Amino acid sequence: MNVNILDRNKNFNILLAGILSITIGLGVARFAFTSLLPSMLDDFLTLRNAGLFASVNFAGYLSGAIFTMFIKDINKKVIYFRLGIIISLLTTIILAITTNEVIWFISRIIAGFGSGLVLVIGGAIVMEKINYENKTKAMGIHFSGIGIGIVICEVISQYSLLEGTWVDGWKALCIYAFFASLYVTRILSFDHEVKKIAPSHKLEFSIFSPYVILIILAYFAEGVGFVVQGTFLPDIINSLEGLDGYGSLGWLIVGLSGIPSSIIWMRLAHNHGSINIIILAMLIQVIAILIPAFSNNVYLNLLSGGLYGGTFVGLVALFMNLGGHISKKNPVVLMGAFTALYGLGQVVAPLYSIKLIDMFGNYDTTLYVTAFIVVVGVLLLLVAKKMESRYTSD
């Protein structure tokens, strides 16, 4: 069998490069911050600034994701994708060479923008290049890179911390990202300029029916539900009595459970309906959010990480698939609204989190509020489900 991992047109290589791109743009440039957070908090970083950095990072991601929606030409997408990879590398290097928090603040915004370019455009390039009959299944494999990225960054971070500090962790992550980027930028490109005219559709804002608005608001609630544990989970577990040191294992479990998440949930949605499965996944996420507030049992809190990791990746795939289904001829407008509200939830959640942690001295109230918001999202979906036939019958 002829195996050539440098052939940029083989499906296996395209998917591998897509997964590696996510480990750079979302793993190293975003989730590695969560891996190293407890160590940085022990050294110099305040919880308040950690929350602010998370918030501005997601604001940067939101701006990057929305920016990508206006890039029509696939050849230009390749250029901006590479720019996103470079940004992810440079902003990680900055974290390894300075502790100036103003520079970190700026760096986290720019890193978020780069993550948006890598994740959104990388997915578009993979979708364009892949030669599978079932591209939805292929994209489910592609987005397993979110979980894989968490696992890789957690392993690198914790190995670096065995004999070194969080600074060594950032350096090791930079080295990994650099070598991975060499393969990614080779494979996720084209042998020659692609001649393709993007279809043009008139913008019709009538698509924002009450049914669609309810789903978008529910996705905002899920953005809130995702980001609190996505930012603080290792420190949440470490802060519980008797669980100091278990946070890294909890975060590793998040990554491992996230790897098959989108594939499993998408199959369930195909068999049982998207809204039904989204509601189920969000209710499971509520349980994951609340466990640390009610128990310091080590097994329950590790289960919390598993339930969280097993839902948040899948929920992104579920909502975006549902959005694509109901967008008809206006995918750019509707996907922009989905991305904006989900991103807004990610920006808001760290801000109220640090305020509540300052007020009460622990994470409990933050977890209660977050769970409540996700439950509201579930209630909105239940209302949307009742009017589904009215707005999707055609």
SULTAJO-V330187 format. One record per residue. N is the residue number from 1. RES is the residue in one letter. PHI is phi in whole degrees, 0 to 359 (NA if undefined). PSI is psi as a letter, one per 20 degrees, with the letter a starting at -180 (NA if undefined). NEAR is the number of other ideal C-beta (glycine too) atoms within 8 Angstrom. Layout:
N_RES_PHI_PSI_NEAR + N_RES_PHI_PSI_NEAR
//
This chain:
1_M_NA_p_2 + 2_N_274_o_3 + 3_V_247_p_4 + 4_N_227_n_7 + 5_I_285_i_9 + 6_L_261_i_7 + 7_D_284_o_7 + 8_R_283_j_13 + 9_N_248_j_8 + 10_K_277_p_9 + 11_N_303_g_9 + 12_F_301_g_7 + 13_N_295_h_14 + 14_I_296_g_15 + 15_L_293_g_13 + 16_L_299_g_11 + 17_A_296_h_14 + 18_G_298_g_15 + 19_I_297_g_13 + 20_L_297_h_12 + 21_S_297_h_15 + 22_I_292_h_18 + 23_T_295_h_15 + 24_I_277_g_18 + 25_G_289_h_18 + 26_L_251_h_14 + 27_G_288_f_17 + 28_V_292_g_15 + 29_A_281_i_17 + 30_R_230_f_13 + 31_F_285_i_11 + 32_A_298_h_16 + 33_F_300_h_12 + 34_T_292_g_12 + 35_S_301_g_15 + 36_L_268_i_13 + 37_L_303_g_14 + 38_P_302_g_11 + 39_S_293_g_11 + 40_M_290_h_11 + 41_L_295_h_11 + 42_D_290_h_5 + 43_D_263_f_8 + 44_F_221_h_4 + 45_L_277_p_10 + 46_T_269_q_6 + 47_L_297_h_10 + 48_R_300_g_8 + 49_N_292_h_10 + 50_A_300_g_15 + 51_G_294_g_15 + 52_L_296_g_12 + 53_F_298_g_12 + 54_A_296_g_13 + 55_S_297_g_14 + 56_V_289_h_13 + 57_N_297_g_15 + 58_F_288_h_14 + 59_A_296_g_12 + 60_G_296_g_17 + 61_Y_299_g_16 + 62_L_301_g_16 + 63_S_295_h_11 + 64_G_294_g_16 + 65_A_296_g_13 + 66_I_291_h_13 + 67_F_303_g_11 + 68_T_295_h_14 + 69_M_292_i_11 + 70_F_260_j_6 + 71_I_264_o_10 + 72_K_274_g_5 + 73_D_284_p_7 + 74_I_295_h_11 + 75_N_291_h_9 + 76_K_290_h_9 + 77_K_300_h_13 + 78_V_299_g_13 + 79_I_296_g_8 + 80_Y_289_h_12 + 81_F_299_g_15 + 82_R_295_h_9 + 83_L_299_g_10 + 84_G_299_h_18 + 85_I_297_g_16 + 86_I_297_g_9 + 87_I_300_g_14 + 88_S_300_h_17 + 89_L_292_g_13 + 90_L_295_g_8 + 91_T_289_h_14 + 92_T_284_g_16 + 93_I_302_g_10 + 94_I_303_g_11 + 95_L_294_h_10 + 96_A_272_i_9 + 97_I_243_i_5 + 98_T_211_q_7 + 99_T_243_j_5 + 100_N_292_o_6 + 101_E_286_h_8 + 102_V_293_g_6 + 103_I_296_g_9 + 104_W_298_g_14 + 105_F_302_g_11 + 106_I_295_g_8 + 107_S_299_g_11 + 108_R_290_h_15 + 109_I_296_g_12 + 110_I_294_h_11 + 111_A_300_g_16 + 112_G_297_g_19 + 113_F_300_g_15 + 114_G_298_g_19 + 115_S_299_g_18 + 116_G_299_g_18 + 117_L_298_g_17 + 118_V_294_g_18 + 119_L_291_g_13 + 120_V_287_g_12 + 121_I_289_h_15 + 122_G_302_g_15 + 123_G_298_h_12 + 124_A_293_h_11 + 125_I_292_g_15 + 126_V_300_g_16 + 127_M_299_h_10 + 128_E_290_g_8 + 129_K_276_h_11 + 130_I_295_q_11 + 131_N_243_l_5 + 132_Y_249_q_8 + 133_E_292_g_3 + 134_N_258_n_6 + 135_K_288_h_9 + 136_T_296_g_8 + 137_K_297_g_10 + 138_A_299_h_14 + 139_M_289_h_12 + 140_G_298_g_12 + 141_I_294_g_10 + 142_H_304_g_13 + 143_F_282_i_13 + 144_S_296_i_16 + 145_G_300_h_15 + 146_I_296_g_12 + 147_G_294_g_17 + 148_I_298_h_14 + 149_G_297_g_16 + 150_I_298_g_17 + 151_V_296_g_12 + 152_I_301_g_11 + 153_C_293_h_15 + 154_E_293_g_13 + 155_V_296_g_9 + 156_I_299_g_13 + 157_S_298_g_16 + 158_Q_291_h_11 + 159_Y_295_g_8 + 160_S_296_h_13 + 161_L_285_i_13 + 162_L_300_g_6 + 163_E_241_i_5 + 164_G_228_b_8 + 165_T_239_a_8 + 166_W_299_h_12 + 167_V_298_g_8 + 168_D_296_h_11 + 169_G_299_g_17 + 170_W_296_h_14 + 171_K_296_g_10 + 172_A_296_h_12 + 173_L_295_h_14 + 174_C_299_g_13 + 175_I_297_g_8 + 176_Y_301_g_11 + 177_A_298_h_14 + 178_F_298_g_9 + 179_F_290_h_8 + 180_A_295_h_11 + 181_S_293_h_11 + 182_L_298_g_8 + 183_Y_288_g_12 + 184_V_300_g_13 + 185_T_289_h_10 + 186_R_286_g_10 + 187_I_285_g_12 + 188_L_274_m_16 + 189_S_208_a_8 + 190_F_240_q_10 + 191_D_295_h_4 + 192_H_209_r_4 + 193_E_298_p_5 + 194_V_272_p_8 + 195_K_265_o_4 + 196_K_210_p_5 + 197_I_266_o_4 + 198_A_289_p_6 + 199_P_296_q_4 + 200_S_247_p_3 + 201_H_232_q_6 + 202_K_293_p_3 + 203_L_285_o_6 + 204_E_240_o_8 + 205_F_282_i_6 + 206_S_294_i_5 + 207_I_296_h_12 + 208_F_278_m_7 + 209_S_285_r_8 + 210_P_307_h_7 + 211_Y_299_g_13 + 212_V_293_g_12 + 213_I_299_g_9 + 214_L_298_g_13 + 215_I_293_g_16 + 216_I_296_g_11 + 217_L_296_h_11 + 218_A_295_h_16 + 219_Y_290_h_14 + 220_F_300_g_13 + 221_A_299_h_16 + 222_E_291_h_16 + 223_G_300_g_15 + 224_V_295_g_15 + 225_G_298_h_18 + 226_F_289_g_13 + 227_V_279_h_14 + 228_V_296_g_15 + 229_Q_288_h_14 + 230_G_296_h_9 + 231_T_260_g_15 + 232_F_247_i_13 + 233_L_308_g_15 + 234_P_302_g_14 + 235_D_287_h_12 + 236_I_300_g_13 + 237_I_294_g_15 + 238_N_299_h_12 + 239_S_281_i_9 + 240_L_281_q_10 + 241_E_299_p_4 + 242_G_84_i_6 + 243_L_247_j_13 + 244_D_302_p_6 + 245_G_102_i_6 + 246_Y_273_i_12 + 247_G_300_h_14 + 248_S_294_h_13 + 249_L_294_g_9 + 250_G_300_g_15 + 251_W_290_h_15 + 252_L_298_g_13 + 253_I_295_h_12 + 254_V_305_g_16 + 255_G_296_g_15 + 256_L_297_g_11 + 257_S_286_h_15 + 258_G_283_h_14 + 259_I_300_g_10 + 260_P_271_j_8 + 261_S_305_g_17 + 262_S_295_h_13 + 263_I_295_g_11 + 264_I_294_g_9 + 265_W_294_h_15 + 266_M_294_h_15 + 267_R_294_g_8 + 268_L_298_g_10 + 269_A_296_h_15 + 270_H_297_h_6 + 271_N_273_h_5 + 272_H_236_j_7 + 273_G_97_p_6 + 274_S_299_g_10 + 275_I_296_g_12 + 276_N_302_g_10 + 277_I_285_h_13 + 278_I_298_g_15 + 279_I_300_g_12 + 280_L_300_g_9 + 281_A_297_h_13 + 282_M_291_h_18 + 283_L_293_h_9 + 284_I_296_h_11 + 285_Q_295_h_16 + 286_V_301_g_13 + 287_I_299_g_10 + 288_A_300_g_15 + 289_I_294_h_17 + 290_L_277_h_11 + 291_I_308_g_13 + 292_P_295_h_14 + 293_A_281_h_10 + 294_F_248_i_5 + 295_S_211_q_7 + 296_N_249_j_9 + 297_N_293_p_6 + 298_V_297_g_9 + 299_Y_289_h_6 + 300_L_295_h_9 + 301_N_286_h_17 + 302_L_290_h_12 + 303_L_298_h_10 + 304_S_304_g_16 + 305_G_298_g_17 + 306_G_295_g_13 + 307_L_293_h_14 + 308_Y_294_g_15 + 309_G_298_h_17 + 310_G_283_i_11 + 311_T_245_h_15 + 312_F_293_h_14 + 313_V_293_g_15 + 314_G_299_h_14 + 315_L_294_h_15 + 316_V_299_g_12 + 317_A_298_g_15 + 318_L_295_g_15 + 319_F_295_g_15 + 320_M_292_h_10 + 321_N_294_g_12 + 322_L_296_g_13 + 323_G_298_g_13 + 324_G_296_h_9 + 325_H_292_h_7 + 326_I_266_i_13 + 327_S_284_h_12 + 328_K_56_d_5 + 329_K_259_j_6 + 330_N_234_l_11 + 331_P_297_h_9 + 332_V_295_g_7 + 333_V_297_g_12 + 334_L_289_g_13 + 335_M_295_h_13 + 336_G_296_g_10 + 337_A_295_g_10 + 338_F_300_g_13 + 339_T_298_g_12 + 340_A_296_g_10 + 341_L_289_h_13 + 342_Y_297_g_14 + 343_G_295_h_15 + 344_L_298_h_11 + 345_G_299_h_17 + 346_Q_291_h_16 + 347_V_285_g_13 + 348_V_289_g_10 + 349_A_302_g_15 + 350_P_297_h_16 + 351_L_290_g_11 + 352_Y_288_h_10 + 353_S_298_g_15 + 354_I_293_h_13 + 355_K_294_g_8 + 356_L_290_h_11 + 357_I_295_h_13 + 358_D_298_g_7 + 359_M_288_g_7 + 360_F_250_i_8 + 361_G_78_j_4 + 362_N_207_a_7 + 363_Y_269_i_12 + 364_D_303_g_8 + 365_T_297_h_10 + 366_T_301_g_12 + 367_L_292_h_14 + 368_Y_298_g_10 + 369_V_297_g_10 + 370_T_297_g_14 + 371_A_298_g_13 + 372_F_299_g_8 + 373_I_296_g_11 + 374_V_294_h_16 + 375_V_297_g_9 + 376_V_301_h_9 + 377_G_300_h_16 + 378_V_297_g_14 + 379_L_297_h_8 + 380_L_298_h_13 + 381_L_291_h_15 + 382_L_296_h_9 + 383_V_294_g_9 + 384_A_300_h_13 + 385_K_298_h_10 + 386_K_293_h_6 + 387_M_257_j_11 + 388_E_302_g_10 + 389_S_297_h_6 + 390_R_293_h_7 + 391_Y_256_i_11 + 392_T_238_j_8 + 393_S_295_h_5 + 394_D_269_NA_2
//
